[in-house]
Amino acid sequence: MPAPEFRVWDGDEMIYVNDSAVWSLKIEDSSDWTLHRKTRLHCRESPDTSLMQHIGLADAEGKQIFDGDILQDGDGAVAMVRWASDAGGYVLLRENGNPVGLTEDNIQNGPWRVAGNLHETPNRIDPDLSRLLNRLREYTGEVECPMCGGTEFEAGGTPEDRQGPIAVHCVRCHHVMLFHDDVLRQGPPAAGAPGGATSNPRRASGPDDGGQ
């Protein structure tokens, strides 16, 4: 059986589309897609489903790597595979938002191994926090807590439960910052352009400012 080029999260389980006698995947020019099991519609593009493509690389143990996979290196650090429009390809996005180039050499030197994915093992990494820190670095460079200068952060809640602004906590001083989720949907800033209002956090009360 050929190796799958695509896989689909149908909301409950991961389906690897490599058996053409059972599964039929149709992708429209608009990027909408449908997956049929034999002659019956199984699922289609929706907020609860996801279509992921094999990126053309394997991990240090020879396992295929797909968009949305979570990889772990020899030191225990984790990162998620994401498409980066500005790079024109897939990258590994670390928990702190720093991207790592995805090449065969980088994978073997890590060594990076598939440790899960964003749907079946979502507790391995917080995709919202990683994407948020990565987007802020595009505007400001290194992201630091405005109260203590710390550079390690945690996000409140889980991606499934969050609604509205994302609360980001400084690990060092526990200062809280609120970021609107539209920061994650914006494109990268033009060279030399200011970040605009959404690049600046809306502050919430922290332990050092008495809520002022």
N, C-alpha and C positions, 0 to 999 in steps of 0.2 A: 504494500500500500504506500503511495507517495506521501512524502512529508507535507503537512498542511501549510498552505500559504496564508490562510486566515483562520481566526477563531472568533466565536461569538459568545458573549455573556448574555444569556436570555432572561436574566433577572433572578434565576435560581441556580443555574449550573453553567459550566464552561463547555462549549461544544467546539471541537476541532474539526474544521470542514475539510476532511481529506478522503471521504468515502462518497464518491459521486453517485453511487447507487442508492444512497440513503438521503444525502443532503444536497440541496441546490441553493446556491447563494447568488442573488442578483443585485448588482450595484448599479444605480442609475447615474446619469451624468451629473445630477444634482447632489450626488453622494448619498442620497437616500438608498436604503437597502432593505431587502427582505430575505428571509431564510425559510425554505420549505423542507419539510421532512417527507420525502417522496412527493406526493401530489398535494399535501396539505400545508397551509401556511403555519409555520411554527412560531415565528416572531418577526418583528420589523423594527426599524430604528425608532427609538423612543427614549425618554429620560431614564427608563429602567433597564435599557439594553445597551450593549456596546459592541462595535465591530473593531477587531484588532488585527493588524497585519504582522506577519513575520518580517523582521527587519533585515534579514539576509546574513545574520551573524549567529554564532553559537557561543555559549558560555564556556568557562574553562574546562567543563566536563563534557562538552559536546552537545549540550541540550539547546534546542532552538530558543532564540530570544524573540519575544513579541512585544509590540507596543503595550504599555501598561504593566510589564513585568517589574518585579522588585528584585534587585540583585544585591548580593552581600559580598564584600571583599574579605581578604584574609585577616583583616583586623577587626571584623565584625561590623564595619560601617555599612549602611544600606543606602540605596538610591533607586529611583524609579526611572524606567525608560519612557521618555516623552519626545514628541516631535518638536523641534525648535525651528520656527519659521525663519528667524534671522540667520541661523546656521545652515538652513537648507537640508537638514537631516535629523536623525535621532541622536539624543544625548542622554547621559545619565544625570538625573537631577538629584543631588544630595539633599539630606534633611535640612541643611543650612541654606539651601537655595543655590549653591554653587554647581554649575554644570561641569560634567566631565565628558570629554570626547569619546564616542563609541567607535573604537577601532579594535582589530584583532589583537594588536600589541597591548593596548590598555587592558583588555579583558584578561589576557593571559598574565600580565604583570600584576594585576590586582591581588590574587586572581579573583575575578568576579564570577559568581555562580548564581543561578536563578534560585531565589529563596521564597518565591510566591508571586502574587500579582495583586493589583488594586481591588479586585472583586472578591477573590476567595480568601485572601489574607490581608484585609485592609488595615489591620492593627499594626502591621510591620512598619508603616510610614504614614505620615499625615500629608496627603497630596496638596491640600489647600495651603498649608503652611509653607511647604517647599516652593510651590509656585508663587506664593505671595512674596517670600523673601527674594526669590529670583527676579521677580518683576521690580521690586524696590531697588535692587542693585543696579538694574538697568538705568534707573533715574539718579541714584545717589552714590553708587559705589558700595562700600562696606556699610551694612546696616548695624547701627548701635542704639542701645537704649538711651533716650534723652536724659534719664535721671542718673544712671551710674556708668554708662559707656559699655555695658555688657553686650555680648554678641551671640548669646545663646537664648533661644526663645521656645516657648510652647504655646499651642493654641488651645483655647477652651472648647469643650464639646468634641463631637465627632463629625466628620464630613456628612454623614447621613442625617444628623440631628440639627445641623446648623441652619438657621434662617436669618437673613439680614447680615449685619456687620460681623466680622470675625474678630474675636477678642484674642489678642496676642499678649502673653505674659513674659516678662523678662525673668529668666531663670535665677539671676543673681539677686535682684532687689524686688522682684514680683510686681514691678510697675506694669500697669495694664494699658494697652493701646487698642483702639478700635479702627478697623479698616473695612470700608465698604467692599463688597465682593465684586463691584464693577472694576476694581483695580486689576482683577485677574482676567477680565475680558478685554482690556485695552491692548492695543498694539504697542510695540516699543516706541519710545520717543524719538523724534527726529534729532539728528546730530546737532548739538548746541541748543536744543529747545528746552525750556523749563518743563518740569514735570507736571505742573498744573495742580489744581486743588486736590485731586484724588491721590496725588503722590504723597501728600502730607497726612499723617494719621490724625484722626479725631481722638483726642485724649480722653480717657476715662480716669476716674479717681484712682490714685495709687497710694501705697503706704507712706510715701515720702512727702505728698503734697496736701494731705488732709482733705482731699476732694475738691480743692480750690482749682 
